[in-house]
């Protein structure tokens, strides 16, 4: 039996559902149907053979798929387990994945729980605040590269301290003003000759305790690595906007 066939068979058995507190009650009696949220209109929600990005993609659900059925989720946070965990222990749990199936059993696979919300009369409700923050962080990093990539105008460059507050936290801007940069933090080197990919939210833990992580794949002089951006609200700026407070490259970080 193929992996997809096994998943469909498992989904058909109707194993006890264990919804997560972010979107449903945790007493084992969650919504009858779920829908996909937070996926771009030109994209799909990948369904994998197991609960993690290390498992291959075997199917997908449309960006606006509805009437999905939840078979089970991991970690298993039914009420009895939830009550035994401290808040710190719950926050240290790995990202939530759910085994989902279509109502007609034509599709099944493991998906990230953060892309699911209950389906029903309020299906048009806006995405959760967490998803909005993640989307905002990705867009900010995208604008950062658009303004600071190869050929960018010096007058609007984001690493100019006059422009940096639109992208970076106040203490990072202060560091830029106090000492010259030794390397370009966008590309992780003094010189750049290559390409960079589309900013994406970290697949395993896009947000943790108010910090959003965004990754950008960099190829410089034929060498590939991932630039990791850490963002959070900056109370030192008016309105506490989401700003970059650290960029990590192989072997070093900024600031």
Secondary structure per residue as TSV (DSSP state, phi and psi in degrees):
chain	resnum	aa	ss	phi	psi
A	1	X	-	360.0	135.4
A	2	X	-	-71.2	163.2
A	3	X	H	-59.4	-41.4
A	4	X	H	-66.4	-41.2
A	5	X	H	-63.2	-38.0
A	6	X	H	-64.9	-41.2
A	7	X	H	-64.1	-41.7
A	8	X	H	-62.6	-38.6
A	9	X	H	-66.6	-42.4
A	10	X	H	-63.3	-43.6
A	11	X	H	-63.0	-34.6
A	12	X	H	-68.6	-21.5
A	13	X	T	-73.8	-16.6
A	14	X	T	67.4	48.7
A	15	X	-	-58.3	153.2
A	16	X	-	-55.8	130.0
A	17	X	-	-80.6	141.3
A	18	X	-	-129.9	74.6
A	19	X	-	-63.3	162.7
A	20	X	-	-102.6	151.8
A	21	X	T	-62.0	-20.0
A	22	X	T	-64.7	-29.4
A	23	X	T	-127.6	-7.1
A	24	X	S	-161.7	170.0
A	25	X	-	-64.9	156.1
A	26	X	S	-111.3	29.1
A	27	X	S	-97.9	11.9
A	28	X	S	85.0	5.6
A	29	X	-	-127.0	59.6
A	30	X	-	-76.2	-172.6
A	31	X	-	-59.0	153.2
A	32	X	S	-74.9	-24.6
A	33	X	-	-142.4	155.0
A	34	X	E	-132.0	160.5
A	35	X	E	-132.0	161.8
A	36	X	E	-85.6	140.0
A	37	X	-	-140.1	160.4
A	38	X	S	73.2	15.6
A	39	X	-	-111.8	133.3
A	40	X	-	-61.1	152.8
A	41	X	T	-63.1	-25.2
A	42	X	T	-99.0	18.6
A	43	X	-	-129.7	175.6
A	44	X	E	-133.1	163.7
A	45	X	E	-94.1	114.4
A	46	X	E	-67.1	138.9
A	47	X	E	-114.3	125.8
A	48	X	E	-111.2	165.4
A	49	X	S	-76.4	-15.4
A	50	X	S	-147.9	170.3
A	51	X	S	-81.3	74.7
A	52	X	S	168.5	158.2
A	53	X	T	-70.8	-11.9
A	54	X	T	-75.8	-11.2
A	55	X	S	-92.3	146.8
A	56	X	-	-69.8	151.3
A	57	X	E	-77.8	127.9
A	58	X	E	-117.4	-11.1
A	59	X	E	-164.3	-175.8
A	60	X	E	-156.3	156.4
A	61	X	E	-115.5	144.5
A	62	X	E	-61.4	157.4
A	63	X	T	-61.0	-23.7
A	64	X	T	-120.0	25.8
A	65	X	-	-58.9	139.3
A	66	X	-	-130.2	170.8
A	67	X	S	60.5	37.4
A	68	X	E	-84.5	150.6
A	69	X	E	-111.6	135.5
A	70	X	E	-96.6	124.1
A	71	X	E	-87.5	-53.3
A	72	X	E	-165.1	167.3
A	73	X	E	-136.1	156.7
A	74	X	E	-132.2	143.2
A	75	X	S	-60.2	153.9
A	76	X	-	-85.1	100.7
A	77	X	-	-108.2	57.1
A	78	X	-	-70.2	165.5
A	79	X	H	-54.7	-42.4
A	80	X	H	-62.1	-36.2
A	81	X	H	-76.3	-43.2
A	82	X	H	-54.5	-42.0
A	83	X	T	-68.1	-21.6
A	84	X	T	-87.7	-10.7
A	85	X	S	-98.3	140.8
A	86	X	-	-77.6	166.9
A	87	X	H	-60.5	-40.8
A	88	X	H	-61.9	-40.6
A	89	X	H	-65.4	-39.7
A	90	X	H	-64.5	-38.9
A	91	X	H	-69.4	-22.9
A	92	X	T	-89.6	-2.2
A	93	X	S	-66.6	150.3
A	94	X	-	-67.6	166.2
A	95	X	-	-55.5	147.0
A	96	X	-	-84.2	133.8
A	97	X	E	-126.2	144.1
A	98	X	E	-127.7	139.6
A	99	X	E	-85.6	113.8
A	100	X	E	-116.8	154.9
A	101	X	E	-140.6	154.6
A	102	X	E	-76.3	159.7
A	103	X	T	-61.7	-31.1
A	104	X	T	-92.1	7.7
A	105	X	S	65.1	17.0
A	106	X	S	-80.8	-19.8
A	107	X	-	-136.0	148.1
A	108	X	E	-161.3	150.2
A	109	X	E	169.0	167.0
A	110	X	E	-85.9	132.6
A	111	X	E	-132.7	159.6
A	112	X	E	-67.1	130.8
A	113	X	G	-63.9	-27.1
A	114	X	G	-68.1	-12.0
A	115	X	G	-95.0	13.6
A	116	X	E	-122.1	138.3
A	117	X	E	-138.5	156.9
A	118	X	E	-58.5	141.1
A	119	X	-	-95.2	143.8
A	120	X	S	161.9	-158.4
A	121	X	T	-58.6	-28.5
A	122	X	T	-96.9	25.2
A	123	X	T	-61.3	-22.0
A	124	X	T	-86.7	4.8
A	125	X	S	-63.0	150.6
A	126	X	-	-64.9	159.4
A	127	X	-	-63.3	156.6
A	128	X	-	-58.4	156.6
A	129	X	H	-56.7	-40.3
A	130	X	H	-57.7	-44.4
A	131	X	H	-64.2	-37.4
A	132	X	H	-65.4	-39.7
A	133	X	H	-64.9	-41.5
A	134	X	H	-62.9	-45.3
A	135	X	H	-62.3	-40.2
A	136	X	H	-63.6	-40.7
A	137	X	H	-64.7	-43.4
A	138	X	H	-62.1	-42.7
A	139	X	H	-65.8	-36.1
A	140	X	H	-65.9	-43.6
A	141	X	H	-65.7	-36.4
A	142	X	H	-61.8	-43.9
A	143	X	H	-65.7	-34.5
A	144	X	H	-58.4	-46.9
A	145	X	H	-73.0	-33.1
A	146	X	H	-64.3	-33.8
A	147	X	H	-90.7	-21.1
A	148	X	H	-120.3	9.3
A	149	X	S	-76.3	-177.8
A	150	X	T	-54.9	132.1
A	151	X	T	82.8	5.5
A	152	X	-	-67.6	147.9
A	153	X	-	-70.3	135.1
A	154	X	G	-62.9	-35.1
A	155	X	G	-65.3	-28.5
A	156	X	G	-111.8	11.7
A	157	X	-	-65.0	133.8
A	158	X	T	-67.5	-18.3
A	159	X	T	-85.9	-4.4
A	160	X	S	-73.2	122.6
A	161	X	H	-52.8	-23.9
A	162	X	H	-70.8	-28.4
A	163	X	H	-101.7	-19.1
A	164	X	H	-57.9	-33.2
A	165	X	T	-59.1	-19.3
A	166	X	T	-75.2	-11.1
A	167	X	T	-126.8	-34.6
A	168	X	B	-114.1	155.8
A	169	X	-	-66.1	156.8
A	170	X	H	-58.9	-39.1
A	171	X	H	-69.9	-28.9
A	172	X	H	-69.9	-41.1
A	173	X	H	-61.7	-40.9
A	174	X	H	-61.9	-38.3
A	175	X	H	-65.2	-38.5
A	176	X	H	-61.6	-38.0
A	177	X	H	-75.3	-27.4
A	178	X	H	-86.3	-24.7
A	179	X	S	-150.5	145.1
A	180	X	-	-69.6	150.3
A	181	X	-	-72.1	136.4
A	182	X	S	-88.4	-20.8
A	183	X	S	-155.2	159.3
A	184	X	B	-74.0	113.2
A	185	X	T	-68.5	-16.0
A	186	X	T	-73.3	-33.1
A	187	X	T	-116.8	-8.3
A	188	X	T	75.2	27.0
A	189	X	B	-160.7	165.2
A	190	X	S	-74.0	-35.5
A	191	X	S	-121.8	149.6
A	192	X	-	-131.5	129.1
A	193	X	-	-147.2	90.7
A	194	X	E	177.8	-135.6
A	195	X	E	-150.6	165.0
A	196	X	E	-139.1	151.8
A	197	X	-	-93.0	-179.9
A	198	X	-	-72.5	130.5
A	199	X	-	-58.5	137.0
A	200	X	E	-137.7	146.4
A	201	X	E	-65.2	142.8
A	202	X	-	-55.2	130.5
A	203	X	S	-68.1	-34.6
A	204	X	S	-90.3	-37.5
A	205	X	-	-147.5	77.7
A	206	X	S	-65.1	-29.9
A	207	X	E	-144.3	135.3
A	208	X	E	-146.3	119.3
A	209	X	T	51.3	44.0
A	210	X	T	84.0	-2.7
A	211	X	E	-100.7	129.3
A	212	X	E	-103.8	137.4
A	213	X	E	-114.0	127.1
A	214	X	E	-124.8	134.4
A	215	X	E	-111.2	144.9
A	216	X	E	-133.4	124.2
A	217	X	E	-80.7	126.6
A	218	X	E	-115.9	136.1
A	219	X	E	-122.5	114.0
A	220	X	E	-129.0	119.2
A	221	X	T	51.9	39.4
A	222	X	T	82.7	-4.2
A	223	X	E	-100.5	130.5
A	224	X	E	-103.9	136.8
A	225	X	E	-155.9	172.7
A	226	X	E	-110.9	125.0
A	227	X	E	-87.1	125.9
A	228	X	E	-109.6	119.6
A	229	X	E	-103.4	132.0
A	230	X	E	-111.2	127.5
A	231	X	E	-130.0	149.6
A	232	X	E	-159.6	169.4
A	233	X	E	-64.7	138.4
A	234	X	-	-110.0	99.0
A	235	X	T	-67.7	-12.4
A	236	X	T	-77.3	-11.6
A	237	X	S	-109.3	149.2
A	238	X	T	-55.1	129.2
A	239	X	T	81.6	1.0
A	240	X	-	48.9	59.1
A	241	X	-	-70.8	160.5
A	242	X	E	-72.8	126.0
A	243	X	E	-141.0	157.6
A	244	X	E	-77.7	127.9
A	245	X	E	-115.8	-9.4
A	246	X	E	-159.8	143.6
A	247	X	E	-124.9	128.7
A	248	X	E	-114.3	132.6
A	249	X	E	-123.4	173.0
A	250	X	T	-59.5	112.0
A	251	X	T	90.8	-11.2
A	252	X	E	-157.4	168.1
A	253	X	E	-141.8	161.5
A	254	X	E	-128.0	133.2
A	255	X	-	-81.7	360.0
